[in-house]
Amino acid sequence: MHVIRGGRVVDADGTREGDVAVADGEIAAVGPSAVEEIGGEDAVDAETDASGSVVAPGLIDAHVHVMMDGRPDVATAVSESDYTASYRAAGNLRDALEVGVTTVRDLGSRGTLALDAGEAVAAGEIDGPRVLACGRNVIMTGGHGNWFGREADGPSEVRKAAREQLKAGADVLKCMATGGVLTEGAVTGAPELTPEELEAFTDAAAPTDTPTAAHAHGEEGIKNAVEAGISSVEHGTFMDREAAEMMAERGTYWVPTASALRGIVDHGTEAGIPEDAVAKAEDAADRFDDAWDRALEADVPIAMGTDAGTPFNFFGDIPRELEYMVDYGLSPEGALEAATVNAADLLGLDDVGRIEEGYRADLVVLDADPTEDVTAWQEPEAVFAAGERAR
């Protein structure tokens, strides 16, 4: 039995004083009488002093790419071997865990790389957060991300491509509903998969109740995805009022990935990012503010995701996304919810995101209350994943 003593507990339910007792990877008790509830001091094997600190849930990043490393030009990774990509994935997962990210959702890597990484973490073969993954993105022929996606055209092919990912063990299905920033020649907001193809995609996920995600920048692509029953819209950069209201009405999550745009726009071509990508990102950034205004006004549900791995968007910097979300108008409490309970709900997980008895002991110890200072997430004093101390 391990007890984290003397801290204040902060999660989506608010702030309260109390110890956190951990056993067998789960939270055994929370509160001022936690030690008594587990059998008293004789039951305590180890402890962490959190006096003056805050104990919060580990962060959940709903959109990463474990095969990418934040390099300026992602196309340069195309020719690298699967072995190289595997070493990179292991390093990325280690970096994420060390900054308090205890669950990630990979939304597109080559082959079964991310699925295999998740199994390796679960088996204790590599250090990292819990990994949920989609396998390969389903895209139109020549569409966004074609160098690592599963190309498919027409409802029948799209349905088969989605089923292939499920057969491989996918936890979520991901498709490209529009073009994107990092594929040369792709038009960022232009629709790619058709409404009929998107419906076939969600139909394939329905029998197993598998969550679905759609990369979608433009208004039309966002609406196509929502009407098809997609679980989450990734990026949503050009979201208009109608799209926001549709998402709110249907409970479609928005995963904004502010870090992806910041990484490109803040560094630009002088850092080696391709000119085409910078031009598209700058155009997208100009419209991203409006998307936030519309989403917040319509009360669209938001889950945190970073698109980690894209240019200058490193796994070790994932907690900055919460600060960016606050910059765009979300409250610090809202950012906490987006990165814990909302992300857990989107991922279909009912054992993470809160500090409650029976939940996985995915915890961070912070030097300040993140609902008062959102930057507190960025330098955790300690990190626990399923009860094991990682930092």
N, C-alpha and C positions, 0 to 999 in steps of 0.2 A: 504494500500500500504506500503510495506517494502522496504527500499533501503539499499543496502550494498555499502557504500561510500568509495571513496579514494583509492581503491585497483587497482592492475594491474590484468587484466583478462587474463588467460592462458588456452587455449584448443588446439585442433588439428589444428586450424587455426592460431595459433601463440600467441604472447603476445601483448597486447595493454592496454593503460590506459582507465579507465572508471568505472562508477558506474553501479550497477546491480539493477534494479527495479523489484520487485516481487509482483504479485497479484494473488489471487485465485489459488495458487499452481504452477503458471507458471511464466516464465520470461517475463516481460512486456516491458522492454527496456534495452539496454546495450550501454554504451558509455559515453563520457563527458557530453552529453546533455540528459541523460536518465531521469532526474527529469523533465526537461522541456517537454519531450515527453509524460509524464504521467499526465501533467496538472500543473506542478509547485509544489512548496513547500507545498501549501495547501492540496495537494493530499497525502502527506506523513504522514502515521500514526506511523511508527516506523522505526528505522534505526540501522545499525550495522557499527561501525567504522572499516574499513579495511585499514586504512592508513599505508603504509609501508608493507602491506601484499599482498598476491596473492589470487585471487578467481579462483577456478578451478572446473571442473565438478566432481560430486560424482563418486566414483569408481564403476565399474561393475565387479563382480566376476562370471565368467561363469561356475564354477565347484565347488560346495560345497555339503556337506552332513549334513543337519541341525540336524539329529538325533545323530550324533557323537560328542564327546567332547574332542578329542585329547588325550584320554587315551592310555597308551602303548599297550594294547592288546584289539583290537576292539571286539574280540570274547566274551569278558566278558559282553558285552551289550546285547547279544542275549537273555538272560533269563529275561531281565528287561521288565517291563510292558509298554504298550503304553502310560500310563499316565506319567511315568517317562520320556519317550522319548519326550513327548510333552513339559514338563517343560524344558528339556534340549534345545529343539529347540527354545523356547522363549528366553532363556538366550543367546544362540548363536546369534540369530538375533539382540538382543539388543547390544551385544558386537560388532558385525559387523558395525552397524549403528554408534556407538560412535566413530569409527575410520575412518569414512568417506565413508563406503561402502553403497551405496544407492540402488543398485540392485544386487540380487544374483540369480543364476540358480542352483537349487538343482537337482543333477543327480543321485538320488537314495536314497530313505528312505523307511521305512516300510509302507505298506499300502498307505493311503492317507495323511500321516502326513504332508509332505511338501506342498501338495496342500491345505490342511486345514490351514496351517500356513500362506500361501499367502493370503487366504481369511480373516484371522484374522487381518493381517497387513492392508489390504485394508479397512477393516471395522473400523479400529482404536481401535481394542480390545487389541492388543499388539503392542509394539514399535519394529520397524525393517525396513530393506530395503524392497523395492518391491521384491516379490518372484515369480519367474517362476520355474516350477517344472515338472519332467517327470513322477511322480508317482513311479511305480516300474520298475527297470531295466529288460529287456528281456534277458534271458540267457539260455544256454543249461542246461539240467539236470545235476546237480552236478558241474556246472561251477563256475567261479569266482563270489563271492558275493551271493552264493546260499541261504544264510540264510535270505536275505531280497529281493531277486529278484523274478521274475515270470519265472519259468522254462518252457521251450518250446522246442520241437524237431521237425524238419521238417518244410518246408515252410508254410504249412497250420496252424500249431500250432503257429509259430512265428507271422504270420499275425494276427491271432486271439488275441494273447497276446498284440500286439501293439495296436490293435483296442480297447481292454479293457482299456488301459491307456488313449486313446483319449476320450472314453466314460466317464471316470472319470474326465476329464477336463485337461489333460496334455497339457502343453505349448510346450513341446519338447519330443521326444521319445529317449530313451537311451538303448543301447544294449552293450553286452560284446563280442567283436570280438576276444579277446585273453584272456589267463589267466592273473592273477594279483599277486601282491606282498603279499597282506594281507589275501589271502585265502590259508590255509594250504593244501599242496599237489598240488595246481594249478601250472602249468608251466608258468612263467611270459609271455614269448613271443609266446607260442604255440597257433595256431588258435583254436577258440572254435566254434562259429557259422560258418556255411559253407557259401560259396559265394551265394548259392541258398537261404539260410535262410536270409542272409543280404539283398538280393534283395527283398524278400517278406516283410522284415521289412520296407525298404524305400518305397515300393509300398503302404504299408498301410498308410504312412504319406503323400503321394503325393496328394490325393484329397483335403486335407485341407491345403496344403502347410506348414505343420508342420515341423520345423527344426528337424534334427536327430543328435545324437551324438553316437560315438562308442568308448568305452574303447579299446585301442589297443596299445600294447607295441611292438610286433614283426613286422618285415618287411612284412611277408606274410599277417598277419592280417590287417595291415595298408592298404596294396594294395587291399585286398579284400573289405575293407570298402569303399575306394575311388572309386573303380570300381562300387560298388553298389549305389553310389550317396549320401553317408553320408555327412552331412553338416560340421561336425567337428570331428577330431581325437583327443581323449583325451589321454594325456601322450606322445604317439609316441616315446617312449624312444629309441627304436632300429632302428629308421628311417634311411634307406639307401638313397643313391643319387637318385635312381629310384623312390622310394616312395615320396621323397621331390619334385621331378620334376612333378610327377603325381598330387600331391596336389596343386602345384602352377598353373599348367595348368588348373585344374578344379575348382580352387578357393576354395578348401577345407581348412577350418580353422584348425590351430593347436592350441590346448590349452595345454601348456607344463606342468603345475602344478609342477614347481620346488620345491615349498614348501613341497610337499609330500615326495619327496626323501630326502630333507634336514632334515626333522623332524625325519626320521628313521635312516639315516646314522649318523647324528650328535649325536644321543643319544644312539643307540645301545642296546644290550642285557642287559647291566648293568642298564639301565633305566626301564627294564621290558618288552621290546618289544620282541616278540617271535623270537627265533633263526632263524627259517625258513624265516621269513619276513626280518630280517636283512641281511641274506646271499643274498636273492634275490635283495634287495634294493641296496646293495653294488655292485653287478654285474651290475645292471641297471645304477647306477651312473657312473660307469666306461665308459659306452657307451653313456651317455646323452650328454656329450660335443660334440661328433661327430654328434649327431642328430641336435644340434644347428648349428653347422658349415654348415651342409647340408641344413637346412631349410633357414638360412640366405642367403646362396649362391644362392639358387633357388628362393628366394623371396616368400616363403610360407606365406600367411596371418596368423597373430598371434592374438589371443584373450587371455586376461588374465584369468586364473583360478588357484585355489590353491589346490583343493581337501580338503578344510578345514574340519576338524573333524577327519582326520587320525592322527596317533601318533605324538604328540607334534606339531601339525599343527592347531593352535587355531584361532578362528574367530577374536579375537582381534588383531591378528598379520597379517591379510590379506595384508595390504599395503607393507609388506616386499617382497612380490612376485615381485613387480616392481624393487626393488633393485637386486633381484636374476636374473631377466631377463637381466638387464644391465650387471651384472657380466658375463653372458653367451654371451654377444656381442651385445645386442640390445642397441640402443641409448636411452637416457632419453626421447627424443621426441617419439621414437618408443614405449617405454613402456607406455607413456601417451596414445598414440593412441590405443595400445592393450587393455588398461583398460577402454577406453571410447568409441570412435567411432567404433572401430573394434568389441568390445564385443557387443555393441548395434546392429550392423549390424547382427552379428551371432544370437543374440537372437530375431531378427525380430522386434526391437523397433526403431521407428523413432522419438521419442520425448525425448530422453536422450542422453548424451554423448558430447553435445556442450553447450556453453553459448550463446544462441541466443533467440531472441524473439519467443515466442510460444513453447519453450521447457519447460519440467518440471523443476521446480526450485530445482533440486538436485545439491547441491553446497557444496564445502568445502573452508574454508579460511585457507591458509597455511602461514607459516612465511618465506618461500623462494620460488623461482621459481623452480618447480619440473623438468623443462627441463634443469636446471643447476645443481640442487642437488636432485637426485631421492629419497633421504631419507626424503625430506620434506613432503612426503605423510604420514609418519608414526605418526606424532603428530599434527593433525589438530587443529587449534585454535577454529574453529566453523564448525558445520555440519548442513546443511538444507536438509530435505527430503520433496519434494513436497511443498516447501515454509515454512515448520514448522521447527523451530530450535530444533535440537536433541542434540546439545552439545554447 
